[in-house]
Each structure stands twice: as C-alpha cells, then as structure tokens.
Amino acid sequence: MAFESLKDKTVLVTGGARGIGKGIAKACLGEGARVVITNLDVDIGKNAQEELSSLGSVRSVQCDATDRAAVDSLMDDIWANEGPVDVVFCNAGRGANERVLDASLGDVRDLFATNFESAIHIAQSYVPRMVSENKTGHVMFTGSEHSVGLPEGNESLGFAFYGATKHAMLIMAEWLRNDLIGTPVSVSLLMPGPVLTEGVAATFKLLDEDPDNEGVRAQFGREVEKLLRERIITTEECAKFALNGLRKGLFYIPTQAYVKQDIDRRYQEMADAFKALGL
C-alpha cells in the first residue's frame, strides 16, 4: 500500500527525538504531516519538539514502548488530540556491543524488550484500531542491514544480539504482512546500514581529535572505522529512502547499495549447501 503524500496525515515516530527517528520526523514535517514523536527522556523530547516546531505541527510525548499499557495510553492520547494515526514509524531502539559467549541473558532480554518487544506492543495497539475503523494505515519498522545478515567487514564487532533483534524484526514483519492481507493496513521494513546519528558523529569527532583513543579502539579498529566512514549516510538521507519506499509501496526498504552484497553472499552459501546435499 503506497502513500503518495503525507500532507495533512498524522504520523507517529517512536524514538523520534534523535537519530534516524528525528530525520524521519523532519522529512514528514517537510511534507506537511502532523507529527508526534516519542522519547524516554522528557527533556530530549521537548528540545526536539522546540527545534522541529518551525517546520510544522509536532508534539513530543514521553513513552516507554516496552510497557504495553504506556503504548495504549500513547495511542489513546494521539487519537484524542491529532486523530487516527496514518503512518507509524516504529523506530525506537538501541545498539549493543556484546559477544555471544560473554553476554548475560539479562542483558539479552533487556535488548530484545527495547528493540523487538516494543515493536510488538506498537503493532498490537495500533493495527487493530485501524482495522476496526476500516482506515488506511501503515507501520514501518526500523530494521537494519543486520536484519539480512552479518555485514561484511563488521566481523570484529560484538553485534550478535543487536543483529538477532533485527533478524527477529524481519520475520515478524513478514508474518504480519501476511496476516494483514485483505485489511487496509500495510507494513514495511527499513533496512539502513550505518547512519550518522548524534552518537556516531560524536565518536567520529573523538577519533578525529584522538585517533588512538583506547575506549573507542576497544570497540572497533581502524579498518572498521574506514568502512563506517565510507558506508555511512546522514539521517536526512535515510529518511529520504524511508519516505520514497513508502511512496513506492515497498516492503523491504534498503538504504545503501552494498547491503545487497551481504544478501548475495548469504544466498550463495545457502545455494552451495543445497547443491552439496543434492537438494
């Protein structure tokens, strides 16, 4: 289902006060949408609202999307103030840097709660409302290049469980797409590679000033840094791909061409396995 324009549409962007979410919020405001952003930190949310208010109608609401009751309250609030939500950008999440054999199960569960379970809460609260009212709606989940494989060149990073949450997002969205056949609601998956968020920009600035910074180098070396700098796009560029994919009615929305190489590499290894087993 394609949205030709977001003019006069109501849009929700979770995690919309920073990073990719803020870029998407800006782009939606640029198209004339009414935008609601969420953030865990009230002050960060208010600052983003003040910054973006010159672009159009924007409101920040504090919401912990890992709490289903909080999500239901958020939806009730938007329905009462802005009206039914035309498009939800389910974007809230965080990164993690832990090895498979080192991570505690508690940390893994916390990460899944933030990155994956929160998306389920959003979908379960939003979609039935739109279906019951027979209104056209859309949910775009922010996945990752990690949704489709281990990005070549990232092997030294400890992103296994972050990647697992994004893999989970992919298959959940695929099943939800099937479940929504015949309804007025559609879904899609944004699959960005590295994006120049505030945190990444701060890291690059630190390395520009101190290339041998021990804290940063403990996480990634110079080769990974070089790849990141080559592959990275701005939040504005990421948002442009997101809205273009929405307009075209795409389910998979990649943002960097090199991601296809990782998909092809995985496909070829699987194809070789089928051939080797005579299947």
C-alpha positions, 0 to 999 in steps of 0.5 A: 500500500503506497502513500503518495503524500503525507500532507495533512496525515498524522504520523507517529515516530517512536524514538523520534527525538534523535537519530534516524527517528528525528530525520524521519520526523523532519522529512514528514514535517517537510511534507506537511504531516502532523507529527508526534514523536516519542522519547524516554527522556522528557527533556530530549523530547521537548528540545526536539519538539522546540527545534522541529516546531518551525517546520510544522505541527509536532508534539513530543510525548514521553513513552516507554514502548516496552510497557504495553499499557504506556503504548495504549495510553500513547495511542489513546492520547494521539487519537484524542488530540491529532486523530487516527494515526496514518503512518507509524514509524516504529523506530525506537531502539538501541545498539549493543556491543556484546559477544555471544559467549560473554553476554548475560541473558539479562542483558539479552532480554533487556535488548530484545524488550527495547528493540523487538518487544516494543515493536510488538506492543506498537503493532498490537495497539495500533493495527487493530484500531485501524482495522476496526475503523476500516482506515488506511494505515501503515507501520514501518519498522526500523530494521537494519542491514543486520536484519539480512545478515552479518555485514561484511567487514563488521566481523570484529564487532560484538553485534550478535544480539543487536543483529538477532533483534533485527533478524527477529524484526524481519520475520515478524514483519513478514508474518504480519504482512501476511496476516494483514492481507485483505485489511487496509493496513500495510507494513514495511521494513527499513533496512539502513546500514550505518547512519550518522546519528548524534552518537556516531558523529560524536565518536567520529569527532573523538577519533578525529581529535584522538585517533588512538583513543583506547575506549573507542579502539576497544570497540572497533579498529581502524579498518572498521572505522574506514568502512563506517566512514565510507558506508555511512549516510546522514539521517536526512538521507535515510529518511529520504529512502524511508519516505520514497519506499513508502511512496513506492509501496515497498516492503523491504526498504534498503538504504545503501547499495552494498547491503545487497552484497551481504544478501548475495553472499548469504544466498550463495552459501545457502545455494552451495549447501543445497547443491552439496546435499543434492537438494 
